[in-house]
Amino acid sequence: MNGCFYLVTEGGSEDNVFRLNADYIVPASLLSSHPNLSRVLCERPYIECQSTLVKSFEIDAKGIEKFPTNFTGMTIEHLINSMLNVDMQDSRTFLLKNKMKLDFEYGTGTMAAELPDERTDVFIPGITVSDPPCIPRNQLINKTRESILHPVGMPPLSELAGKGSKVTITIPDIVKGGCQPTSHRKLAVKLILEELYKAGVEKKDILLIFSNGLHPRTSKREMQQILGDELFHEFFHSHQIISHDSEDYEHLVDLGCTERGDRVLMNKYVYDSDIAVLIGHTQGNPYGGYSGGYKHCATGITHWRSIATHHIPDVMHGNDFTPVNNHSLMRKKFDEIGMYMEKCMGKKFFCCDAVLDSISRQIEINSGYAKEMQLISWQTADKRTYVPWAEKKYDVMVFGMPQDFHYGDGMGTNPIQMMQALSAQVIRHKRVMSDNCVIICSSICNGYFHDERWPYLRELYEMFQHDHMNILPDMDKYGEYFATNEEYIRKYRYAGAFHPYHGFSMMSCGHIAEMNTSAIYIVGAQEPGIARGMGLKTRATFEEALEDAMKKYVGGKPNILALPLAFKRASVHLCMKEA
């Protein structure tokens, strides 16, 4: 196409298109072993042909330098194209003739950057270091069913359920888990329904609940996208699919407080059911290490006052929160709230969680009692998520921020969400950042708040600009004011908006980037005053930002970490390489 070769690989909810260099050669050994190529070639016929040896040569391994920025193919290309008639050559000479040219996310497109090749390392989740192998598609149903039939720490559904049992099946909202035909949610719901029906449960006694928490309540279109046409039509028209409403007090139950004193209000449908099923995803999360398990119920089917016990500055700014880990106070609170729910309900949640890879494919599936099951899931998830890759600390961390990701359109443009996204990268990668690390991030930053999605953020931003304290955590004092605002609550309940308290967790998190960096540069801001109003620096290009950072903060030879696709693939938590 246009004189270039392209490699197209199937992703979870989206395809990936890679443009190859004109002289790119794919080593034959990669055709079946490379995680992306193998998927492309899966179930394709192989063409066998005879080959003739043209040239062979030996290269002293000491003469080949390994570069962290080098994808293996670069060295191979150079050897094949330039060295066939040479005994040995230092590939550094070739590489240093070219700056490292990378594209980073920016608005709805990308922004190019030229970074010093000899000092820049690149990490792309699932590519730089391969994820653990995912379950083959033809085995997904059997693996999921096997997990459901053999739950950890509790009896199977066939023993728990029977005729007359009231069942709730709680499902994550659109923010997590992928929507591909083989997504965990689609398969798990179907197979759990099979087991319930076999046990005598009647369809009329089953309710599907989307656990959106303080996120926008799940729309009809999103319900269909997540569940698929068959499940959606089977349950929607009989009013057996709902989205959790954290402001619907008729369908909330106040359970009092945990031993720590954390307030717990939860969905009454779940509380009243005989069997409460949680379908979740074990995927790296800057809040408490992983999604799924007890985090699912502690955030997804509760009230803002419950969430205000853990998504607050006192928790997020503790020494145990950054870098992210599985043992922080926030994680302990998730587990305590979940187990307190179980104590009050008089039953355990039946969890069915999938460990997901970078593009939301299932690596492993575990079911059962969350207290025991999530520990098993974490053992596998740690192998994908906590990646011991870095050989040195980095002085500069470079990535791009699209306009639309994770929480939706506008997250990469409105200043509150921008700060949260910046902090999330710090929380994930703090282990590999130097003490004086600088962030350089592209963002269109054009003043688009998406007032329908976040109707309160513009007011919150204006308050921040005029607050004499002028640091993000201090804005938490306005939490009650916004969280009880009837106009904003109505928009959350009926107009697809985030709950007004959600912004305060974002502000709490947003200060972490400022706490752990020497400076933050926003590149390409169309309204630079917005970034500056949040305490950020602005430059037109990556190159200008890097030059300024080298003069003021990191010196002339910084170690640079480039993170393309930082917000397009499920992230990892980078760690130092083990000795």
Residue, then its C-alpha position, 0 to 999 in steps of 0.5 A: m500500500n503506497g509503496c509500503f508493507y503493513l502488518v495487521t494483527e487482531g487485537g482484543s477490541e481493535d486491530n493493530v496496524f504496523r507499518l514496516n520499513a521498506d527493507y524489513i525482513v521477518p526472520a522465519s523463526l518468528l513466523s510461528s513464535h512471535p505472539n502477534l505473527s502466530r495469531v495472524l498465521c494461526e490456522r493458515p496453511y503453510i507453504e513448503c519450498q526448497s531453499t538454497l544456501v547463498k551465504s553463511f558467515e560467523i559473527d563474534a558475539k562480542g562484536i554485536e552490541k545490544f541496545p535497549t532501544n533496538f528491536t531485534g529485527m533492526t540488528i538483523e536487518h543491518l547485518i543482512n543488508s550491510m554486512l554480508n561482505v564484512d567480517m565484523q562491524d559495530s552496529r552502533t555506527f549505523l544506529l547513531k546516524n538516525k535519531m529514534k523516530l517515534d509516534f506518540e498519541y495526541g488528540t485523535g492522532t499522533m505526534a512525532a518525536e525524535l529522541p536520542d537513540e543511544r539514550t532512549d529505551v522503548f517499552i510497549p506492553g505485550i511487545t517489548v516483553s511478551d505477555p504470558p501465553c493466552i488461552p487458545r480461542n478453541q479452549l476458552i469455553n472449556k477452561t472457563r467452564e472448568s473454573i466455574l465447576h471447580p471453584v476455590g474455597m466454596p461449593p460449586l453453583s450446582e450445590l449453592a443454587g436450586k429452584g426458587s433461588k434469586v441470583t444476581i450476576t454483577i458485570p464490570d462496565i464498559v471501562k474494563g474487560g474488552c468487548q470482543p466475541t470471546s471476551h471473558r464477560k460474554l463467555a462467563v455469563k453464558l456458562i454461569l447461566e447454564e449451570l444455574y439452569k441445570a441446578g433448577v434456577e428459573k430465568k425470571d429469578i436472575l438479574l444482571i447488574f452492571s457495576n458502574g459505581l460512580h462511573p456513568r450508568t451503563s447505556k443500552r448500547e453499551m449493555q448490548q456491546i458488552l453482553g452481545d446480541e443474544l444475551f442482551h435480547e434474552f434479558f433486556h426486554s424482560h427488564q432483567i438488566i440494570s445498571h447500578d445506581s449509587e443514588d437510588y436509596e430505595h435499592l441501597v442498604d446501609l451496612g454500617c461500618t467496618e472494624r476500621g470505621d469505613r462506611v459501607l452502603m451496597n446494592k440491595y438487589v445483590y444483598d437480598s439475592d440468594i446467590a451473588v455472582l461477581i464476574g471480574h478481570t484481574q488486570g493491573n490497576p494503579y488503584g490497589g494493584y488489580s481490578g477484580g476480586y473484592k475491588h469489584c464489589a467495593t467500588g462497583i456496587t457501593h455509594w460515594r460515601s463508601i468510595a470516599t473511605h479509600h479514594i481520598p488524599d489520606v490513602m492515595h498520598g501514603n507511602d504505601f500507595t506509590p509505587v503500586n502494589n498489592h498490599s497498600l492501605m487502599r487494597k486492604k480497604f477493598d478487601e475489608i469492605g468486600m468481606y464485611m459485605e459477605k459477613c452482613m449478607g451471610k453468604k460469599f460472593f461467587c467470583c469468576d475472574a479472568v487474568l487478562d493480557s495487554i489486549s484483554r485476552q484471557i491468560e487464566i480463569n479462576s472462580g470461587y471465594a474472593k479471599e482465596m481466589q484473588l491470591i491465585s489470580w495475582q500469582t499469574a497476573d504478577k508475571r504479566t503486570y510487574v515486569p522486571w525489565a529496566e536495567k537503570k533508572y530513568d531521568v525522563m519519561v515520555f508518552g502521549m495522551p489521546q483525547d479519548f481513552h479509559y474513562g471516555d472522550g475528553m479524558g486527555t483534554n480536561p485538566i483534572q483527568m489529564m492530571q489523573a492520567l499523568s499520575a497513573q503512569v507515575i504510580r505504575h512506573k515509580r520503581v524505574m524513575s530517578d529521583n529527579c525524573v521529568i515527564i514529557c507528555s503530548s496532549i492536545c489540551n484544548g479546553y474540551f471538558h466534555d461537559e455532558r460527561w463531566p458536568y461538574l469538572r469545569e466548576l471544580y477547575e475554576m474553584f481550583q484556580h481561585d483557591h488560595m491553597n492551590i494544591l489538588p488535595d485541598m480541593d477534597k474539602y469541597g467533596e460533600y458540596f459537589a457529591t450532594n449537588e442535585e443537578y449533578i446527581r440527576k445528570y449522573r442518574y439520567a444523562g450519562a454523566f460521572h457521579p460528581y464525587h468521582g472528580f475528587s478521587m481524580m484530583s486526589c490521584g492527580h497530585i501524585a505526579e507533581m509529588n514525584t517529578s521535578a517537572i511535567y511538560i505538556v507538548g502541543a497544548q492548543e490552550p497552554g494556559i490550561a496546562r500551566g494553570m495545573g502547574l505544568k510546563t508547556r512546549a511546542t514539541f518533544e524536542e524543545a521540552l527535552e532540551d529545556a529539561m536537560k538544561k534545568y533538571v536532568g543534565g546533558k545525558p539523561n536516560i529516557l524511557a519512551l512509552p508509546l501506546a501507554f493508554k491504548r494497551a493494558s499497562v504494566h508496572l515496570c520494575m528494575k531487572e532482577a540481579 
